[in-house]
Amino acid sequence: MDYTVYILYSQKRSRYYVGQTDNIESRLIRHNKGLVASTKAGTPWNLVFTQNVKNRSEALILDKKIKKRGAKRYIEDNQFGV
């Protein structure tokens, strides 16, 4: 099953959020409806990066790598974007 690692940005809070999911459209809706406790205060969130991987294990590895590097720095260093 394909998974997507994603980075969201909240202009309201000037913060990034890194996550992974098997349904990016549904997950983004949940974030922006305030249904995810860790992102509720930052709505609305903009999707600024996605990368598809083969499975959840790969998604978790990439998620950890991005968080360790820092989402903003990871995007800038790799010039990724949606």
DSSP file (Angstrom, degrees, kcal/mol; ACC not computed):
  #  RESIDUE AA STRUCTURE BP1 BP2  ACC     N-H-->O    O-->H-N    N-H-->O    O-->H-N    TCO  KAPPA ALPHA  PHI   PSI    X-CA   Y-CA   Z-CA
    1    1 A M              0   0    0      0, 0.0     2,-0.2     0, 0.0    55,-0.1   0.000 360.0 360.0 360.0 133.2    0.0    0.0    0.0
    2    2 A D        -     0   0    0     20,-0.1     2,-0.3    53,-0.1    52,-0.2  -0.469 360.0-165.6 -74.1 143.0    1.3    3.4   -0.9
    3    3 A Y  E     -A   53   0A   0     50,-2.3    50,-2.8    -2,-0.2     2,-0.5  -0.908   9.4-142.5-124.4 155.8    1.9    6.0    1.8
    4    4 A T  E     -AB  52  21A   0     17,-3.3    17,-2.2    -2,-0.3     2,-0.5  -0.980   2.1-155.1-121.4 128.6    2.5    9.7    1.5
    5    5 A V  E     -AB  51  20A   0     46,-2.7    46,-2.0    -2,-0.5     2,-0.3  -0.877  28.7-177.9 -95.9 134.2    4.9   11.7    3.7
    6    6 A Y  E     -AB  50  19A   0     13,-2.9    13,-2.4    -2,-0.5     2,-0.4  -0.928  26.7-149.4-137.8 156.9    3.7   15.3    3.8
    7    7 A I  E     -AB  49  18A   0     42,-2.1    41,-2.7    -2,-0.3    42,-1.2  -0.997  15.7-166.5-126.3 129.8    4.6   18.7    5.2
    8    8 A L  E     -AB  47  17A   0      9,-3.0     9,-2.2    -2,-0.4     2,-0.4  -0.801   5.7-152.2-109.1 154.8    2.0   21.3    6.1
    9    9 A Y  E     -AB  46  16A   0     37,-2.3    37,-2.6    -2,-0.3     2,-0.6  -0.997   2.3-157.2-130.1 133.6    2.6   25.0    6.8
   10   10 A S  E  >> - B   0  15A   0      5,-2.9     5,-1.4    -2,-0.4     4,-1.4  -0.934   4.9-171.5-107.8 112.6    0.5   27.2    9.0
   11   11 A Q  T  45S+     0   0    0     -2,-0.6    -1,-0.2    33,-0.5    34,-0.1   0.854  87.2  62.1 -68.7 -33.5    0.9   30.9    8.2
   12   12 A K  T  45S+     0   0    0     32,-0.4    -1,-0.2    30,-0.4    31,-0.1   0.872 121.4  21.2 -58.5 -39.6   -1.1   31.7   11.3
   13   13 A R  T  45S-     0   0    0     29,-0.3    -1,-0.2     2,-0.2    -2,-0.2   0.439  98.4-127.6-109.5  -3.2    1.5   30.1   13.5
   14   14 A S  T  <5 +     0   0    0     -4,-1.4     2,-0.3     1,-0.2    -3,-0.2   0.921  67.5 131.1  52.0  47.5    4.5   30.2   11.2
   15   15 A R  E   < -B   10   0A   0     -5,-1.4    -5,-2.9    27,-0.1     2,-0.3  -0.919  51.7-140.2-131.3 153.5    5.0   26.5   11.9
   16   16 A Y  E     -B    9   0A   0     -2,-0.3     2,-0.4    -7,-0.2    -7,-0.2  -0.811  10.6-160.1-107.4 153.1    5.5   23.3    9.9
   17   17 A Y  E     -B    8   0A   0     -9,-2.2    -9,-3.0    -2,-0.3     2,-0.4  -0.999   4.3-158.6-133.3 131.3    3.9   20.0   10.6
   18   18 A V  E     +B    7   0A   0     -2,-0.4     2,-0.3   -11,-0.2   -11,-0.2  -0.917  25.9 146.3-111.4 134.3    5.3   16.7    9.2
   19   19 A G  E     -B    6   0A   0    -13,-2.4   -13,-2.9    -2,-0.4     2,-0.3  -0.921  33.5-135.2-152.7 178.2    3.2   13.6    8.9
   20   20 A Q  E     +B    5   0A   0     -2,-0.3     2,-0.3   -15,-0.3   -15,-0.2  -0.994  26.0 160.3-143.7 147.7    2.5   10.4    6.9
   21   21 A T  E     -B    4   0A   0    -17,-2.2   -17,-3.3    -2,-0.3     3,-0.2  -0.974  44.6-130.8-158.0 163.6   -0.8    8.9    5.7
   22   22 A D  S    S+     0   0    0     -2,-0.3     2,-0.2   -19,-0.2   -20,-0.1   0.383 106.7  41.4-100.7   1.6   -2.3    6.4    3.3
   23   23 A N     >  +     0   0    0    -19,-0.1     4,-2.2     1,-0.1    -1,-0.2  -0.681  63.6 178.5-147.9  88.6   -4.9    9.0    2.2
   24   24 A I  H  > S+     0   0    0      1,-0.2     4,-2.5    -3,-0.2     5,-0.2   0.853  80.2  54.7 -64.1 -38.2   -3.6   12.5    1.9
   25   25 A E  H  > S+     0   0    0      1,-0.2     4,-1.8     2,-0.2    -1,-0.2   0.947 112.5  42.4 -62.6 -48.4   -6.8   14.2    0.8
   26   26 A S  H  > S+     0   0    0      1,-0.2     4,-2.2     2,-0.2    -1,-0.2   0.892 114.0  52.4 -63.9 -41.0   -8.7   12.9    3.8
   27   27 A R  H  X S+     0   0    0     -4,-2.2     4,-2.3     1,-0.2    -2,-0.2   0.900 107.6  50.8 -65.3 -41.4   -5.9   13.7    6.2
   28   28 A L  H  X S+     0   0    0     -4,-2.5     4,-2.4     2,-0.2    -1,-0.2   0.897 109.5  51.4 -63.8 -40.4   -5.6   17.3    5.0
   29   29 A I  H  X S+     0   0    0     -4,-1.8     4,-1.6    -5,-0.2    -2,-0.2   0.927 109.5  50.4 -60.5 -45.3   -9.4   17.8    5.5
   30   30 A R  H  <>S+     0   0    0     -4,-2.2     5,-2.4     1,-0.2     6,-0.5   0.903 110.5  49.6 -61.3 -41.8   -9.0   16.4    9.0
   31   31 A H  H ><5S+     0   0    0     -4,-2.3     3,-1.2     1,-0.2     5,-0.3   0.939 113.4  45.6 -61.2 -46.4   -6.2   18.8    9.8
   32   32 A N  H 3<5S+     0   0    0     -4,-2.4    -1,-0.2     1,-0.3    -2,-0.2   0.663 107.7  56.5 -77.5 -15.9   -8.1   21.8    8.4
   33   33 A K  T 3<5S-     0   0    0     -4,-1.6    -1,-0.3    -5,-0.2    -2,-0.2   0.458 115.7-113.9 -88.2  -1.9  -11.3   21.0   10.2
   34   34 A G  T < 5S+     0   0    0     -3,-1.2    -3,-0.2    -4,-0.4     6,-0.1   0.735  78.8 129.5  78.3  22.8   -9.4   21.0   13.5
   35   35 A L      < +     0   0    0     -5,-2.4     2,-0.6    -6,-0.2    -4,-0.2   0.474  53.6  75.8 -89.5  -3.2   -9.9   17.3   14.1
   36   36 A V  S >> S-     0   0    0     -6,-0.5     3,-1.6    -5,-0.3     4,-1.1  -0.946  73.4-149.7-111.7 116.3   -6.2   16.6   14.8
   37   37 A A  G >4 S+     0   0    0     -2,-0.6     3,-0.5     1,-0.3     4,-0.4   0.854  93.0  54.1 -54.6 -41.4   -5.2   17.8   18.2
   38   38 A S  G 34 S+     0   0    0      1,-0.2    -1,-0.3     2,-0.1    -7,-0.0   0.646 119.7  31.8 -73.5 -13.2   -1.6   18.6   17.4
   39   39 A T  G X4 S+     0   0    0     -3,-1.6     3,-1.5     2,-0.1     4,-0.3   0.387  86.7 102.7-120.7   1.6   -2.6   20.9   14.4
   40   40 A K  G X< S+     0   0    0     -4,-1.1     3,-1.0    -3,-0.5    -2,-0.1   0.872  80.9  51.5 -55.2 -43.3   -5.9   22.3   15.6
   41   41 A A  G 3  S+     0   0    0     -4,-0.4    -1,-0.3     1,-0.2    -2,-0.1   0.629 105.5  57.2 -72.8 -13.0   -4.5   25.7   16.7
   42   42 A G  G <  S+     0   0    0     -3,-1.5   -30,-0.4   -11,-0.1   -29,-0.3   0.385  82.5 172.9-102.0   5.3   -2.8   26.3   13.3
   43   43 A T    <   +     0   0    0     -3,-1.0     2,-0.1    -4,-0.3   -11,-0.1  -0.283  51.9  52.1 -61.8 143.6   -5.7   26.1   10.9
   44   44 A P  S    S-     0   0    0      0, 0.0   -33,-0.5     0, 0.0   -32,-0.4   0.537  75.2-170.1 -83.5 150.8   -5.7   26.6    8.0
   45   45 A W        -     0   0    0    -17,-0.2     2,-0.4   -35,-0.1   -35,-0.2  -0.849   9.5-148.6-105.2 139.9   -2.8   24.4    6.9
   46   46 A N  E     -A    9   0A   0    -37,-2.6   -37,-2.3    -2,-0.4     2,-0.6  -0.918  17.8-125.4-109.4 134.5   -1.3   24.5    3.4
   47   47 A L  E     +A    8   0A   0     -2,-0.4   -39,-0.2   -39,-0.2    35,-0.2  -0.680  37.9 164.1 -77.5 118.2    0.2   21.4    1.9
   48   48 A V  E     +     0   0A   0    -41,-2.7    34,-0.6    -2,-0.6     2,-0.3   0.528  59.6  22.0-115.4 -10.1    3.8   22.4    0.9
   49   49 A F  E     +A    7   0A   0    -42,-1.2   -42,-2.1    32,-0.2     2,-0.3  -0.965  54.3 174.2-158.5 138.7    5.5   19.0    0.3
   50   50 A T  E     +A    6   0A   0     -2,-0.3     2,-0.3   -44,-0.2   -44,-0.2  -0.993   2.1 179.5-141.5 147.8    4.5   15.4   -0.5
   51   51 A Q  E     -A    5   0A   0    -46,-2.0   -46,-2.7    -2,-0.3     2,-0.3  -0.933  20.3-140.3-146.7 124.9    6.5   12.4   -1.3
   52   52 A N  E     -A    4   0A   0     -2,-0.3     2,-0.3   -48,-0.2   -48,-0.2  -0.636  22.0-178.9 -85.2 140.8    5.0    8.9   -2.0
   53   53 A V  E     -A    3   0A   0    -50,-2.8   -50,-2.3    -2,-0.3     3,-0.0  -0.864  36.3-109.7-132.9 167.9    6.7    5.8   -0.6
   54   54 A K  S    S-     0   0    0     -2,-0.3     2,-0.3   -52,-0.2    -1,-0.0   0.838  87.2  -6.0 -70.9 -35.7    5.9    2.1   -0.9
   55   55 A N  S  > S-     0   0    0    -53,-0.1     4,-1.9   -52,-0.1   -52,-0.2  -0.902  75.5 -89.5-154.1 176.3    4.8    1.3    2.6
   56   56 A R  H  > S+     0   0    0     -2,-0.3     4,-2.7     1,-0.2     5,-0.2   0.850 118.6  59.6 -65.9 -34.9    4.4    2.6    6.1
   57   57 A S  H  > S+     0   0    0      1,-0.2     4,-1.8     2,-0.2    -1,-0.2   0.934 108.6  43.9 -59.0 -46.3    7.9    1.5    7.2
   58   58 A E  H  > S+     0   0    0      1,-0.2     4,-2.4     2,-0.2    -1,-0.2   0.871 112.2  54.6 -65.2 -36.7    9.4    3.7    4.5
   59   59 A A  H  X S+     0   0    0     -4,-1.9     4,-2.8     1,-0.2    -2,-0.2   0.913 107.7  48.8 -63.2 -42.9    7.1    6.6    5.4
   60   60 A L  H  X S+     0   0    0     -4,-2.7     4,-2.3     2,-0.2    -1,-0.2   0.876 110.5  51.3 -65.8 -37.6    8.1    6.4    9.1
   61   61 A I  H  X S+     0   0    0     -4,-1.8     4,-2.1    -5,-0.2    -2,-0.2   0.935 114.2  42.6 -64.3 -46.7   11.8    6.5    8.1
   62   62 A L  H  X S+     0   0    0     -4,-2.4     4,-2.6     2,-0.2     5,-0.2   0.903 112.0  55.0 -67.2 -41.2   11.4    9.5    5.9
   63   63 A D  H  X S+     0   0    0     -4,-2.8     4,-2.4     1,-0.2    -2,-0.2   0.929 110.6  45.6 -55.1 -48.2    9.1   11.2    8.5
   64   64 A K  H  X S+     0   0    0     -4,-2.3     4,-2.4     1,-0.2    -1,-0.2   0.892 111.1  52.9 -64.3 -41.0   11.9   10.8   11.1
   65   65 A K  H  X S+     0   0    0     -4,-2.1     4,-1.9     2,-0.2    -2,-0.2   0.913 111.2  46.2 -61.3 -44.1   14.5   12.1    8.7
   66   66 A I  H  X S+     0   0    0     -4,-2.6     4,-2.9     1,-0.2     8,-0.2   0.925 112.7  49.5 -65.7 -44.6   12.6   15.2    7.9
   67   67 A K  H  < S+     0   0    0     -4,-2.4    -2,-0.2    -5,-0.2    -1,-0.2   0.881 110.6  50.6 -63.2 -37.7   11.8   15.9   11.5
   68   68 A K  H  < S+     0   0    0     -4,-2.4    -1,-0.2     1,-0.2    -2,-0.2   0.903 117.5  39.0 -65.9 -40.7   15.5   15.5   12.5
   69   69 A R  H  < S-     0   0    0     -4,-1.9    -2,-0.2    -5,-0.2    -1,-0.2   0.825 120.0-108.0 -76.6 -33.4   16.6   17.9    9.7
   70   70 A G     X  -     0   0    0     -4,-2.9     4,-2.8    -5,-0.2     5,-0.2   0.263  19.3-110.3 101.7 128.2   13.7   20.3   10.2
   71   71 A A  H  > S+     0   0    0      1,-0.2     4,-2.4     2,-0.2     5,-0.2   0.905 115.4  47.0 -58.5 -47.4   10.8   20.7    7.7
   72   72 A K  H  > S+     0   0    0      1,-0.2     4,-2.6     2,-0.2    -1,-0.2   0.933 115.7  45.1 -62.4 -45.9   11.8   24.1    6.5
   73   73 A R  H  > S+     0   0    0      2,-0.2     4,-3.1     1,-0.2     5,-0.2   0.893 111.0  53.9 -65.5 -39.9   15.4   23.2    6.0
   74   74 A Y  H  X S+     0   0    0     -4,-2.8     4,-1.8    -8,-0.2     6,-0.2   0.924 111.8  44.9 -60.3 -45.2   14.5   19.9    4.4
   75   75 A I  H  X>S+     0   0    0     -4,-2.4     4,-1.5    -5,-0.2     5,-1.1   0.940 116.3  45.9 -64.8 -47.2   12.4   21.7    1.8
   76   76 A E  H  <5S+     0   0    0     -4,-2.6    -2,-0.2     1,-0.2    -1,-0.2   0.916 113.3  49.1 -63.4 -44.2   15.0   24.4    1.2
   77   77 A D  H  <5S+     0   0    0     -4,-3.1    -1,-0.2     1,-0.2    -2,-0.2   0.845 123.5  31.3 -64.5 -34.7   17.9   22.0    0.9
   78   78 A N  H  <5S-     0   0    0     -4,-1.8    -1,-0.2    -5,-0.2    -2,-0.2   0.474  97.8-133.4-103.9  -4.1   16.1   19.7   -1.5
   79   79 A Q  T  <5 +     0   0    0     -4,-1.5    -3,-0.2     1,-0.2     2,-0.2   0.894  49.1 160.2  49.4  46.1   14.0   22.4   -3.3
   80   80 A F      < +     0   0    0     -5,-1.1     2,-0.3    -6,-0.2    -1,-0.2  -0.501   7.2 150.9 -89.5 163.5   10.9   20.2   -3.0
   81   81 A G              0   0    0    -31,-0.2   -32,-0.2    -2,-0.2   -31,-0.2  -0.933 360.0 360.0-178.8 166.6    7.3   21.4   -3.2
   82   82 A V              0   0    0    -34,-0.6   -33,-0.1    -2,-0.3   -34,-0.1   0.453 360.0 360.0 -78.6 360.0    3.8   20.3   -4.2
